[in-house]
Amino acid sequence: MRLLVAKWGNSLAVRLPAEYARKAGLQEGDAVEAAVSPTGSITITPEQAFDKQTFLQRTRRLRATMTMTTPTVEAMRREDRY
């Protein structure tokens, strides 16, 4: 779809058709992330809300898969390398 770029204060703006906003799950006041590629393509992605519980669960699962090694700092102290 061809969209028109318009002036909005000192910036430029593009209006998203209601159908696009609905499909992306956007509502007025929502935040989006915008990125420009080296070729000049612009990508707009809805910002995901931060879910602390999900983050903590993922971190715990990741930590459980990490193998424990010898503490590097303690080894350096024993060897007078600090």
Steps between C-alpha positions, in 0.01 A plus 500: 500500500626846417497739800550876511772661711373820666652768722420477872667781695874480420471131408350291225215254555334211321141404580438130537172379358261363764522153343881495545473619860241231578712225344807616697293521820571872538284748687532870559780569749688173437878514459680367192864438411624647173814389319665616180705250301821594315296496178250750639212261574298596806358233732244582769438232763258513794693524826447199722406573860761386751377202699717462810377150587572367150844662506583341836381157385712520184802615701463214748470244218807643329702502822406137566662400168830675576783289633681617810870568461770594745467859621750704297536782752580258781763329283658839419514591870669171587757559226557870589394606152284795592 
